[in-house]
Amino acid sequence: MNRHVARAFEKTFLSRDLSRQIADCDAYELTPLFLDLFPRNQPVLDAGCGSGRWVGWLIQNGIAAEGVDWSESLCDRAARQIPGGRFVACDMAHTPFADGAYGGILALGSIEHIVQGPAEALAEFHRLLRPSGIAVITVPFGGLLRRTRRRLERPVYWLKSRRMVRRIFGLRTNGTALVDARRKAHADWFPRFNFGQEGWEFYEYEFDRRQVRGFLDSAGFRLQSEFICFGNEGILHTVGRLAGRWNPDRNDVDFTPIGWFLRAIMPVSWIGHMLCCVVVKE
């Protein structure tokens, strides 16, 4: 993960009370899936655990869990505030744990932030799981509607990347040019970029089903199930502010009338924010 993007995640997680974050997990769309799978597949490693909230939630529900994240600050706070949790600050693609150490792995919105792609992280997950272990992996879903929007946005990105345009609007112009940032990413995976302290930088990929199946197969996993989820967020990410705004207090979208209409007529399989895959190590 780009270090400036990572720092932004760190700042966001540290700004919120950890006990509140853990409590909010009860309303998460995938919670029933976790309660079904992980009691039979312990201990669980949360790869890219962020604040550690899912480790705390799993432990509260009687499921042994540990977490890894690049951020020492997040791991330190989680270790202090979550009794029974273990947190290690490291690269999730290169962990210090033994082969087959875990019965389950959780990777929620983490592997898409690796500019080189998810192959190394998935290979590490496969190594860490014991035979018949389960991993639940989510990535942003690059469906037809979202990718169509990204294509339509390219002229806007081009304008935003012009130094003259940025000067006119009083925006910073220093650092890496967008064209140079794009060279480091895989165009076929629909990369997204932000303008940070050192110029344009990679943020994440949006994968389609075929791509994710290929990654998982190459890592040696058997796909048990896959589905599109988080329809409310998907509307927001596909349509933008015309549809509504994210409400951090509710962990949900405050829809505009347009957003409500689109949510009512569009199936989640079209506009869902994340692709969720349940895989098994055979």
Secondary structure as GFF3:
##gff-version 3
##sequence-region A 1 282
A	DSSP	alpha_helix	3	14	.	.	.	ID=ss1
A	DSSP	alpha_helix	18	24	.	.	.	ID=ss2
A	DSSP	three_ten_helix	25	27	.	.	.	ID=ss3
A	DSSP	alpha_helix	31	37	.	.	.	ID=ss4
A	DSSP	three_ten_helix	38	40	.	.	.	ID=ss5
A	DSSP	beta_strand	44	47	.	.	.	ID=ss6
A	DSSP	alpha_helix	53	60	.	.	.	ID=ss7
A	DSSP	beta_strand	65	69	.	.	.	ID=ss8
A	DSSP	alpha_helix	72	81	.	.	.	ID=ss9
A	DSSP	beta_strand	86	89	.	.	.	ID=ss10
A	DSSP	beta_strand	102	108	.	.	.	ID=ss11
A	DSSP	three_ten_helix	111	113	.	.	.	ID=ss12
A	DSSP	alpha_helix	119	128	.	.	.	ID=ss13
A	DSSP	beta_strand	129	140	.	.	.	ID=ss14
A	DSSP	alpha_helix	144	161	.	.	.	ID=ss15
A	DSSP	alpha_helix	163	168	.	.	.	ID=ss16
A	DSSP	alpha_helix	178	183	.	.	.	ID=ss17
A	DSSP	three_ten_helix	187	189	.	.	.	ID=ss18
A	DSSP	beta_strand	191	196	.	.	.	ID=ss19
A	DSSP	beta_strand	199	205	.	.	.	ID=ss20
A	DSSP	alpha_helix	209	219	.	.	.	ID=ss21
A	DSSP	beta_strand	221	229	.	.	.	ID=ss22
A	DSSP	alpha_helix	231	239	.	.	.	ID=ss23
A	DSSP	three_ten_helix	240	242	.	.	.	ID=ss24
A	DSSP	beta_strand	244	247	.	.	.	ID=ss25
A	DSSP	beta_strand	252	255	.	.	.	ID=ss26
A	DSSP	alpha_helix	257	265	.	.	.	ID=ss27
A	DSSP	alpha_helix	268	271	.	.	.	ID=ss28
A	DSSP	beta_strand	274	281	.	.	.	ID=ss29
###
